[in-house]
Amino acid sequence: MLSLVAVQHGLIVSLPILHSMISLTMSGTALVLHVEPDATREVAEQLSPYLSKILHRRITDAASLVAALSEQKWDAVLCDQSDAGTRSGGTHINESSIPYAFLDSMPGMACQIRLDKQGALHLPYVSEGCVDLLGISPLALQQQSLTNYLHPDDVDFFRQSMQLSAEHGTPWNWEGRIVLPPRGEVKWINLRAKHHKTDSDEMHWQGFVVNITQNKQAEIEIKHSRERLRELSAHIESIKEEERTRIAREIHDEIGVLLTALKMDIAWLAHRLPADNNVLLEKTQGMSQLLDTAGRAANDLVHSLRPGSLDCFGIVATIEIEAREFTKRTGIPCRIEKSSDHLDISNEQSITLFRVFQETLNNIMKHAAATHVYVRILKDEAATVCADHCIELIVSDDGCGFDDSARNKPRSFGLRGIQERIGQLGGKVTITSKPGKGTKIAVCLPVKTSD
């Protein structure tokens, strides 16, 4: 087998990987440095910059020879006699006799990268994987540079990651898009290279470039699916709130009016009954009490569907009312800290905070076994967790708490619902809890003015 070599700066090096090389053919005069196979590691490291300047092509048949000869004017031809022997009726090929030949058989493109003092990138070495990745020969890429194929939107990120690696001497890890002529095919690639120290002021890396298009497309599709699911969830919640508002209005306007009319009719009837007919008087009083109970139940239902105080007095007053009702039902005192009696936020944010507060109190009532609840609703500079132009709602208790395994239960929809609702509005939820240490749920929303 032949190995065609382009010699730059008049230097060819033979290291242990070339131990089977027996002949060197040259056209013209060249300087040759030969290093014995038992050369130390330090010698090999010092010579690595020279090795990076050797271009090689693997020749296995007449077609590859013709292609290589038309590609470059070669300064030397290396012949490996060990490959010419015939074993078991066939030709045995020893790939270790070719510099970097093992890299050609690996998936992806191996390369050496050099950043000169003028900020230009050079590729002293590129493996044959360049053909599969970019559809061009290694020599063509070395002449054009990888930056010529970068997607315009990814060039800045490419440069930033390169400069970060160069300044700190850290590994270079970048992923982005390349555009391949002539059809403009777009591929996603991942470059992973290790910073290589040299005595010169130039920066050097050695690494691999692999095609990650399929993985990236799957990742993008998953991201889009999640966004569509979030949009669908938000749309469903919006429809639910509209339906709740409609039902609450109908209960308040229609059923409330009917109950009031019945109460008035019973009162009218009670005044016209004989004063000595105690049975009928007691019956009307019982009916009146049932109507009062029905009215309170209707009001409670309206409040749970869509509290009228939310539209009339705002989110702060609604939370205060809900907290008082919670204390009446459970006997657990609920202390509230507020930065203002009125917060100018959108209707969507108001109903979302109310639903989160409802769910939090419901969880405390069912699971926490708490003796005290503390509520903070703050905005802008008064906020302790959020930045400016944000509103935060923090609900904490001194109950039994829970661990992460309880939070991740398959049917733990309460906390997930809170996170989903807040996430739809661009907010954040922080849940802090430990067994026996109580629970704190902090919600942060960017402020949007009222609709």
Secondary structure in CASP SS format (residue, H / E / C, confidence):
PFRMAT SS
TARGET T0000
AUTHOR 0000-0000-0000
METHOD secondary structure of the structure
MODEL  1
M C 1.00
L E 1.00
S E 1.00
L E 1.00
V E 1.00
A E 1.00
V C 1.00
Q C 1.00
H C 1.00
G C 1.00
L C 1.00
I C 1.00
V E 1.00
S E 1.00
L C 1.00
P H 1.00
I H 1.00
L H 1.00
H C 1.00
S C 1.00
M C 1.00
I C 1.00
S E 1.00
L E 1.00
T E 1.00
M E 1.00
S C 1.00
G C 1.00
T C 1.00
A C 1.00
L C 1.00
V C 1.00
L E 1.00
H E 1.00
V C 1.00
E C 1.00
P C 1.00
D C 1.00
A C 1.00
T C 1.00
R H 1.00
E H 1.00
V H 1.00
A H 1.00
E H 1.00
Q H 1.00
L H 1.00
S H 1.00
P H 1.00
Y H 1.00
L H 1.00
S C 1.00
K C 1.00
I C 1.00
L E 1.00
H E 1.00
R E 1.00
R E 1.00
I E 1.00
T C 1.00
D C 1.00
A H 1.00
A H 1.00
S H 1.00
L H 1.00
V H 1.00
A H 1.00
A H 1.00
L H 1.00
S H 1.00
E H 1.00
Q C 1.00
K C 1.00
W C 1.00
D C 1.00
A E 1.00
V E 1.00
L E 1.00
C E 1.00
D C 1.00
Q H 1.00
S H 1.00
D H 1.00
A C 1.00
G C 1.00
T E 1.00
R E 1.00
S C 1.00
G C 1.00
G E 1.00
T E 1.00
H C 1.00
I C 1.00
N C 1.00
E H 1.00
S H 1.00
S H 1.00
I C 1.00
P C 1.00
Y C 1.00
A H 1.00
F H 1.00
L H 1.00
D H 1.00
S C 1.00
M C 1.00
P C 1.00
G C 1.00
M E 1.00
A E 1.00
C E 1.00
Q E 1.00
I E 1.00
R E 1.00
L E 1.00
D C 1.00
K C 1.00
Q C 1.00
G C 1.00
A C 1.00
L E 1.00
H E 1.00
L E 1.00
P E 1.00
Y E 1.00
V E 1.00
S C 1.00
E C 1.00
G H 1.00
C H 1.00
V H 1.00
D H 1.00
L H 1.00
L H 1.00
G C 1.00
I C 1.00
S C 1.00
P H 1.00
L H 1.00
A H 1.00
L H 1.00
Q H 1.00
Q H 1.00
Q H 1.00
S C 1.00
L H 1.00
T H 1.00
N H 1.00
Y H 1.00
L E 1.00
H C 1.00
P H 1.00
D H 1.00
D H 1.00
V H 1.00
D H 1.00
F H 1.00
F H 1.00
R H 1.00
Q H 1.00
S H 1.00
M H 1.00
Q H 1.00
L H 1.00
S H 1.00
A H 1.00
E H 1.00
H H 1.00
G C 1.00
T C 1.00
P C 1.00
W E 1.00
N E 1.00
W E 1.00
E E 1.00
G E 1.00
R E 1.00
I E 1.00
V E 1.00
L E 1.00
P C 1.00
P C 1.00
R C 1.00
G C 1.00
E E 1.00
V E 1.00
K E 1.00
W E 1.00
I E 1.00
N E 1.00
L E 1.00
R E 1.00
A E 1.00
K E 1.00
H E 1.00
H E 1.00
K C 1.00
T C 1.00
D C 1.00
S C 1.00
D C 1.00
E C 1.00
M E 1.00
H E 1.00
W E 1.00
Q E 1.00
G E 1.00
F E 1.00
V E 1.00
V E 1.00
N E 1.00
I C 1.00
T H 1.00
Q H 1.00
N H 1.00
K H 1.00
Q H 1.00
A H 1.00
E H 1.00
I H 1.00
E H 1.00
I H 1.00
K H 1.00
H H 1.00
S H 1.00
R H 1.00
E H 1.00
R H 1.00
L H 1.00
R H 1.00
E H 1.00
L H 1.00
S H 1.00
A H 1.00
H H 1.00
I H 1.00
E H 1.00
S H 1.00
I H 1.00
K H 1.00
E H 1.00
E H 1.00
E H 1.00
R H 1.00
T H 1.00
R H 1.00
I H 1.00
A H 1.00
R H 1.00
E H 1.00
I H 1.00
H H 1.00
D H 1.00
E H 1.00
I H 1.00
G H 1.00
V H 1.00
L H 1.00
L H 1.00
T H 1.00
A H 1.00
L H 1.00
K H 1.00
M H 1.00
D H 1.00
I H 1.00
A H 1.00
W H 1.00
L H 1.00
A H 1.00
H H 1.00
R H 1.00
L C 1.00
P C 1.00
A C 1.00
D C 1.00
N C 1.00
N H 1.00
V H 1.00
L H 1.00
L H 1.00
E H 1.00
K H 1.00
T H 1.00
Q H 1.00
G H 1.00
M H 1.00
S H 1.00
Q H 1.00
L H 1.00
L H 1.00
D H 1.00
T H 1.00
A H 1.00
G H 1.00
R H 1.00
A H 1.00
A H 1.00
N H 1.00
D H 1.00
L H 1.00
V H 1.00
H H 1.00
S H 1.00
L H 1.00
R C 1.00
P C 1.00
G H 1.00
S H 1.00
L H 1.00
D H 1.00
C H 1.00
F C 1.00
G C 1.00
I H 1.00
V H 1.00
A H 1.00
T H 1.00
I H 1.00
E H 1.00
I H 1.00
E H 1.00
A H 1.00
R H 1.00
E H 1.00
F H 1.00
T H 1.00
K H 1.00
R H 1.00
T H 1.00
G C 1.00
I C 1.00
P C 1.00
C E 1.00
R E 1.00
I E 1.00
E E 1.00
K E 1.00
S C 1.00
S C 1.00
D C 1.00
H C 1.00
L C 1.00
D C 1.00
I C 1.00
S C 1.00
N H 1.00
E H 1.00
Q H 1.00
S H 1.00
I H 1.00
T H 1.00
L H 1.00
F H 1.00
R H 1.00
V H 1.00
F H 1.00
Q H 1.00
E H 1.00
T H 1.00
L H 1.00
N H 1.00
N H 1.00
I H 1.00
M H 1.00
K H 1.00
H H 1.00
A H 1.00
A C 1.00
A C 1.00
T C 1.00
H C 1.00
V E 1.00
Y E 1.00
V E 1.00
R E 1.00
I E 1.00
L E 1.00
K E 1.00
D H 1.00
E H 1.00
A H 1.00
A C 1.00
T C 1.00
V C 1.00
C C 1.00
A C 1.00
D C 1.00
H C 1.00
C E 1.00
I E 1.00
E E 1.00
L E 1.00
I E 1.00
V E 1.00
S E 1.00
D E 1.00
D C 1.00
G C 1.00
C C 1.00
G C 1.00
F C 1.00
D C 1.00
D H 1.00
S H 1.00
A H 1.00
R H 1.00
N C 1.00
K C 1.00
P C 1.00
R C 1.00
S C 1.00
F H 1.00
G H 1.00
L H 1.00
R H 1.00
G H 1.00
I H 1.00
Q H 1.00
E H 1.00
R H 1.00
I H 1.00
G H 1.00
Q H 1.00
L C 1.00
G C 1.00
G C 1.00
K E 1.00
V E 1.00
T E 1.00
I E 1.00
T E 1.00
S E 1.00
K C 1.00
P C 1.00
G C 1.00
K C 1.00
G C 1.00
T E 1.00
K E 1.00
I E 1.00
A E 1.00
V E 1.00
C E 1.00
L E 1.00
P E 1.00
V C 1.00
K C 1.00
T C 1.00
S C 1.00
D C 1.00
END
